[in-house]
Amino acid sequence: MDTVTTRAIGNEDLGDIEQRLRQVRDHLRQTKQRLDEEIRHYPTPIPRCDAQFNHLFEQRARLHLVLERIDASKSRAESIQLLDEFVRSPAYLDEPAEAALRARLVSELPRVGR
């Protein structure tokens, strides 16, 4: 998918962009809650070299950073960039709901340069 620019999106599309960003934010918050629960209930003791636990911890940290950026976004350009980054980023969890959200965004986001 091409990177989307603000020139390609009119004011009438701003509500759609904000709605899509809310959908992504809500999905990521739910994903983070699931990771929090999995980490909280991980069997102890946890050795430092536990690859699965370390992966969960890294995913949660990655989610936290993205959620902070979404919450701090103030402009249409930032929102579009965040949506584009979400679509291009690796999946947080291998689940059908996330794959469907990504596919829907790819088809709904306006494309530039075509």
Z-matrix of the N, CA and C atoms (Angstrom, degrees):
N
C 1 1.446
C 2 1.519 1 108.35
N 3 1.316 2 117.02 1 136.69
C 4 1.448 3 121.33 2 177.80
C 5 1.515 4 109.44 3 -72.75
N 6 1.311 5 115.51 4 152.52
C 7 1.450 6 119.64 5 176.19
C 8 1.517 7 108.54 6 -66.99
N 9 1.297 8 116.63 7 136.38
C 10 1.452 9 122.57 8 -177.83
C 11 1.516 10 108.61 9 -90.99
N 12 1.335 11 116.89 10 137.27
C 13 1.459 12 120.06 11 177.62
C 14 1.510 13 109.81 12 -114.70
N 15 1.318 14 115.95 13 161.13
C 16 1.460 15 119.86 14 -178.31
C 17 1.511 16 111.98 15 -67.28
N 18 1.311 17 119.00 16 -25.93
C 19 1.457 18 120.78 17 179.42
C 20 1.520 19 111.65 18 -62.51
N 21 1.306 20 117.67 19 -26.25
C 22 1.458 21 121.30 20 -175.40
C 23 1.520 22 112.91 21 -84.61
N 24 1.322 23 117.66 22 -7.05
C 25 1.454 24 120.12 23 -173.48
C 26 1.514 25 109.63 24 -121.93
N 27 1.319 26 116.31 25 125.21
C 28 1.455 27 121.31 26 178.55
C 29 1.510 28 111.76 27 -83.45
N 30 1.335 29 115.94 28 174.28
C 31 1.464 30 120.66 29 -179.68
C 32 1.515 31 112.32 30 -60.99
N 33 1.344 32 117.42 31 -32.12
C 34 1.456 33 120.06 32 -179.12
C 35 1.524 34 111.61 33 -65.31
N 36 1.333 35 117.01 34 -21.83
C 37 1.453 36 120.72 35 -179.87
C 38 1.526 37 113.10 36 -88.96
N 39 1.330 38 117.29 37 -9.98
C 40 1.462 39 120.33 38 -177.37
C 41 1.521 40 111.58 39 -59.64
N 42 1.331 41 117.66 40 -42.61
C 43 1.456 42 120.70 41 178.32
C 44 1.515 43 111.67 42 -60.75
N 45 1.327 44 116.54 43 -39.42
C 46 1.460 45 120.57 44 177.41
C 47 1.524 46 110.77 45 -64.22
N 48 1.313 47 116.42 46 -40.86
C 49 1.462 48 120.50 47 179.53
C 50 1.523 49 110.12 48 -63.56
N 51 1.326 50 116.01 49 -46.57
C 52 1.467 51 119.96 50 179.29
C 53 1.523 52 111.22 51 -63.18
N 54 1.327 53 116.58 52 -38.99
C 55 1.472 54 119.93 53 178.70
C 56 1.527 55 110.10 54 -64.90
N 57 1.317 56 118.06 55 -43.33
C 58 1.465 57 121.08 56 179.68
C 59 1.529 58 110.46 57 -64.62
N 60 1.326 59 116.86 58 -39.73
C 61 1.464 60 119.52 59 178.78
C 62 1.527 61 110.46 60 -65.95
N 63 1.324 62 117.71 61 -37.02
C 64 1.476 63 120.62 62 175.38
C 65 1.526 64 110.59 63 -63.16
N 66 1.335 65 116.56 64 -40.37
C 67 1.464 66 119.97 65 178.01
C 68 1.526 67 110.66 66 -61.59
N 69 1.325 68 116.58 67 -43.50
C 70 1.459 69 120.35 68 178.61
C 71 1.524 70 109.76 69 -64.42
N 72 1.336 71 116.89 70 -46.22
C 73 1.466 72 120.73 71 179.76
C 74 1.525 73 110.93 72 -59.25
N 75 1.332 74 117.20 73 -45.41
C 76 1.464 75 120.42 74 -179.65
C 77 1.528 76 110.84 75 -63.28
N 78 1.319 77 116.34 76 -42.22
C 79 1.466 78 119.90 77 178.19
C 80 1.528 79 110.67 78 -62.25
N 81 1.333 80 116.71 79 -44.81
C 82 1.460 81 120.02 80 -178.80
C 83 1.520 82 111.76 81 -66.92
N 84 1.314 83 117.78 82 -35.54
C 85 1.470 84 120.24 83 176.37
C 86 1.526 85 110.97 84 -64.03
N 87 1.330 86 116.41 85 -42.61
C 88 1.463 87 120.11 86 177.55
C 89 1.526 88 110.59 87 -63.99
N 90 1.310 89 116.47 88 -41.26
C 91 1.465 90 120.85 89 178.48
C 92 1.519 91 110.33 90 -62.73
N 93 1.334 92 116.88 91 -42.92
C 94 1.462 93 120.79 92 179.35
C 95 1.526 94 110.35 93 -63.86
N 96 1.332 95 117.40 94 -39.68
C 97 1.468 96 119.89 95 177.76
C 98 1.527 97 110.60 96 -61.98
N 99 1.318 98 116.54 97 -40.79
C 100 1.473 99 120.10 98 178.86
C 101 1.523 100 110.42 99 -64.72
N 102 1.334 101 116.93 100 -41.76
C 103 1.469 102 119.76 101 177.46
C 104 1.525 103 110.74 102 -65.79
N 105 1.328 104 117.17 103 -40.54
C 106 1.466 105 120.59 104 177.20
C 107 1.527 106 110.78 105 -57.16
N 108 1.327 107 116.10 106 -45.05
C 109 1.470 108 120.70 107 179.42
C 110 1.531 109 111.13 108 -64.41
N 111 1.314 110 115.83 109 -43.10
C 112 1.464 111 118.87 110 -179.63
C 113 1.529 112 110.94 111 -64.15
N 114 1.317 113 116.49 112 -40.95
C 115 1.466 114 120.49 113 177.70
C 116 1.527 115 110.15 114 -66.50
N 117 1.318 116 117.00 115 -42.82
C 118 1.468 117 121.68 116 -178.87
C 119 1.528 118 111.57 117 -61.09
N 120 1.326 119 116.57 118 -34.70
C 121 1.463 120 120.43 119 -176.79
C 122 1.528 121 113.25 120 -101.88
N 123 1.311 122 116.46 121 13.91
C 124 1.460 123 120.01 122 -179.95
C 125 1.537 124 108.70 123 -67.78
N 126 1.315 125 116.87 124 136.17
C 127 1.471 126 119.23 125 -178.45
C 128 1.535 127 112.13 126 -61.02
N 129 1.292 128 114.99 127 137.45
C 130 1.462 129 120.57 128 178.80
C 131 1.519 130 109.16 129 -106.55
N 132 1.272 131 119.69 130 161.12
C 133 1.462 132 127.71 131 -5.04
C 134 1.533 133 110.33 132 -73.31
N 135 1.326 134 114.93 133 152.09
C 136 1.462 135 121.08 134 -178.37
C 137 1.529 136 108.04 135 -105.72
N 138 1.323 137 116.44 136 113.33
C 139 1.465 138 118.31 137 176.98
C 140 1.530 139 110.43 138 -71.58
N 141 1.328 140 116.68 139 151.38
C 142 1.462 141 121.36 140 -179.71
C 143 1.520 142 112.72 141 -59.56
N 144 1.310 143 116.87 142 -26.80
C 145 1.462 144 120.82 143 -176.08
C 146 1.528 145 112.89 144 -91.68
N 147 1.317 146 118.19 145 10.07
C 148 1.468 147 121.46 146 -179.40
C 149 1.533 148 108.62 147 -70.59
N 150 1.323 149 116.91 148 102.27
C 151 1.467 150 122.47 149 -174.77
C 152 1.524 151 112.20 150 -62.90
N 153 1.322 152 117.66 151 -39.98
C 154 1.465 153 120.17 152 -178.76
C 155 1.526 154 110.92 153 -64.95
N 156 1.326 155 116.85 154 -45.83
C 157 1.461 156 120.08 155 179.20
C 158 1.527 157 110.33 156 -63.67
N 159 1.327 158 116.52 157 -44.69
C 160 1.463 159 120.03 158 179.60
C 161 1.526 160 111.25 159 -60.46
N 162 1.327 161 116.95 160 -37.70
C 163 1.464 162 120.33 161 177.84
C 164 1.529 163 110.60 162 -65.20
N 165 1.321 164 117.59 163 -43.91
C 166 1.462 165 121.05 164 177.32
C 167 1.525 166 110.84 165 -59.36
N 168 1.309 167 115.67 166 -43.90
C 169 1.458 168 121.50 167 -179.23
C 170 1.526 169 110.74 168 -63.80
N 171 1.338 170 117.46 169 -42.86
C 172 1.467 171 122.01 170 178.59
C 173 1.522 172 111.09 171 -65.51
N 174 1.330 173 117.62 172 -40.92
C 175 1.462 174 121.15 173 178.31
C 176 1.527 175 110.36 174 -62.01
N 177 1.315 176 116.06 175 -42.21
C 178 1.461 177 119.87 176 -179.97
C 179 1.530 178 110.48 177 -64.83
N 180 1.309 179 117.62 178 -40.92
C 181 1.467 180 121.14 179 178.08
C 182 1.530 181 110.48 180 -64.19
N 183 1.313 182 116.77 181 -41.57
C 184 1.468 183 121.76 182 177.80
C 185 1.532 184 110.30 183 -61.53
N 186 1.320 185 116.37 184 -45.02
C 187 1.461 186 120.86 185 177.81
C 188 1.523 187 111.55 186 -60.86
N 189 1.309 188 116.00 187 -42.61
C 190 1.464 189 120.65 188 -179.42
C 191 1.527 190 110.60 189 -59.05
N 192 1.318 191 116.89 190 -44.99
C 193 1.469 192 120.58 191 -179.77
C 194 1.527 193 111.62 192 -63.65
N 195 1.313 194 117.10 193 -43.17
C 196 1.467 195 120.85 194 -179.98
C 197 1.530 196 109.89 195 -65.36
N 198 1.314 197 117.37 196 -43.06
C 199 1.463 198 120.23 197 178.91
C 200 1.530 199 111.58 198 -62.75
N 201 1.316 200 117.45 199 -38.38
C 202 1.464 201 120.39 200 176.40
C 203 1.528 202 110.78 201 -61.87
N 204 1.338 203 116.73 202 -42.61
C 205 1.464 204 120.54 203 178.83
C 206 1.518 205 111.08 204 -64.94
N 207 1.326 206 117.36 205 -40.90
C 208 1.464 207 120.24 206 178.83
C 209 1.524 208 110.10 207 -63.56
N 210 1.315 209 116.93 208 -46.31
C 211 1.463 210 120.70 209 -179.00
C 212 1.530 211 111.88 210 -64.55
N 213 1.317 212 117.58 211 -28.70
C 214 1.459 213 121.43 212 -178.78
C 215 1.529 214 113.25 213 -88.96
N 216 1.311 215 117.69 214 -9.86
C 217 1.466 216 119.47 215 -176.70
C 218 1.523 217 109.85 216 -66.55
N 219 1.323 218 114.69 217 136.20
C 220 1.456 219 120.00 218 -176.07
C 221 1.520 220 112.52 219 -123.90
N 222 1.300 221 117.44 220 -17.29
C 223 1.456 222 118.89 221 -175.15
C 224 1.525 223 111.58 222 -117.97
N 225 1.300 224 113.57 223 161.39
C 226 1.455 225 120.34 224 176.86
C 227 1.519 226 110.14 225 -61.03
N 228 1.334 227 116.80 226 -40.52
C 229 1.468 228 120.86 227 -179.78
C 230 1.528 229 110.91 228 -61.10
N 231 1.332 230 117.07 229 -42.52
C 232 1.464 231 120.68 230 177.99
C 233 1.523 232 111.15 231 -63.74
N 234 1.327 233 116.14 232 -41.50
C 235 1.469 234 120.36 233 -179.84
C 236 1.514 235 111.05 234 -62.54
N 237 1.302 236 115.98 235 -43.95
C 238 1.461 237 120.41 236 179.62
C 239 1.522 238 110.26 237 -63.87
N 240 1.324 239 116.42 238 -43.33
C 241 1.462 240 120.72 239 179.26
C 242 1.528 241 110.60 240 -61.65
N 243 1.315 242 117.44 241 -42.66
C 244 1.458 243 121.12 242 -179.92
C 245 1.528 244 111.82 243 -65.00
N 246 1.322 245 116.96 244 -39.87
C 247 1.461 246 120.19 245 176.63
C 248 1.525 247 110.39 246 -63.38
N 249 1.318 248 115.98 247 -44.01
C 250 1.457 249 120.75 248 179.29
C 251 1.530 250 110.85 249 -62.46
N 252 1.335 251 116.63 250 -43.13
C 253 1.464 252 120.52 251 178.97
C 254 1.528 253 110.93 252 -63.86
N 255 1.324 254 117.26 253 -39.94
C 256 1.462 255 120.00 254 178.77
C 257 1.524 256 110.42 255 -60.82
N 258 1.313 257 116.52 256 -47.17
C 259 1.465 258 120.93 257 -178.29
C 260 1.527 259 110.83 258 -61.29
N 261 1.320 260 116.83 259 -37.27
C 262 1.467 261 121.58 260 -176.98
C 263 1.530 262 113.57 261 -83.82
N 264 1.313 263 117.90 262 -17.90
C 265 1.467 264 120.78 263 -175.06
C 266 1.525 265 110.98 264 -76.01
N 267 1.333 266 115.60 265 158.05
C 268 1.469 267 118.70 266 174.39
C 269 1.527 268 109.99 267 -64.41
N 270 1.305 269 116.02 268 152.37
C 271 1.465 270 120.96 269 179.85
C 272 1.523 271 110.34 270 -63.44
N 273 1.319 272 114.92 271 144.75
C 274 1.460 273 120.08 272 176.55
C 275 1.519 274 110.04 273 -79.47
N 276 1.305 275 116.01 274 -43.70
C 277 1.458 276 121.83 275 176.27
C 278 1.526 277 107.04 276 -131.86
N 279 1.295 278 115.83 277 145.43
C 280 1.455 279 120.22 278 178.48
C 281 1.524 280 108.02 279 -85.04
N 282 1.342 281 115.24 280 84.42
C 283 1.450 282 119.82 281 -176.40
C 284 1.529 283 109.81 282 -141.06
N 285 1.317 284 116.31 283 150.07
C 286 1.464 285 120.69 284 -177.61
C 287 1.533 286 113.81 285 -60.86
N 288 1.328 287 118.66 286 -36.13
C 289 1.470 288 120.90 287 -177.86
C 290 1.526 289 111.23 288 -62.52
N 291 1.326 290 116.63 289 -41.69
C 292 1.464 291 119.16 290 179.57
C 293 1.524 292 110.50 291 -69.61
N 294 1.310 293 117.02 292 -40.56
C 295 1.471 294 120.45 293 178.29
C 296 1.526 295 110.31 294 -62.04
N 297 1.327 296 117.38 295 -40.23
C 298 1.467 297 121.22 296 179.67
C 299 1.528 298 110.98 297 -66.86
N 300 1.327 299 117.56 298 -40.79
C 301 1.456 300 121.48 299 178.03
C 302 1.521 301 110.26 300 -62.14
N 303 1.311 302 116.85 301 -45.81
C 304 1.466 303 120.59 302 179.16
C 305 1.533 304 110.99 303 -62.22
N 306 1.310 305 117.40 304 -44.60
C 307 1.469 306 121.08 305 -179.80
C 308 1.527 307 110.71 306 -62.91
N 309 1.330 308 116.67 307 -41.60
C 310 1.462 309 120.62 308 179.01
C 311 1.523 310 110.70 309 -63.08
N 312 1.332 311 117.09 310 -42.60
C 313 1.465 312 120.24 311 179.14
C 314 1.520 313 111.61 312 -63.89
N 315 1.316 314 116.59 313 -40.93
C 316 1.468 315 120.04 314 179.48
C 317 1.529 316 109.76 315 -59.02
N 318 1.321 317 116.90 316 -41.89
C 319 1.460 318 119.57 317 -177.24
C 320 1.527 319 112.44 318 -78.32
N 321 1.336 320 118.49 319 -24.26
C 322 1.457 321 120.84 320 -175.14
C 323 1.523 322 114.39 321 -94.76
N 324 1.316 323 117.26 322 -26.69
C 325 1.456 324 119.15 323 -177.62
C 326 1.530 325 110.16 324 -70.86
N 327 1.317 326 115.81 325 133.74
C 328 1.465 327 118.70 326 177.23
C 329 1.526 328 110.59 327 -61.79
N 330 1.318 329 115.57 328 146.35
C 331 1.468 330 120.98 329 179.66
C 332 1.524 331 109.15 330 -109.34
N 333 1.301 332 114.50 331 148.46
C 334 1.467 333 121.27 332 -177.90
C 335 1.522 334 108.86 333 -112.49
N 336 1.293 335 115.91 334 149.34
C 337 1.461 336 120.66 335 172.89
C 338 1.513 337 114.30 336 81.07
N 339 1.298 338 117.26 337 20.93
C 340 1.473 339 119.07 338 179.40
C 341 1.500 340 109.47 339 -118.07
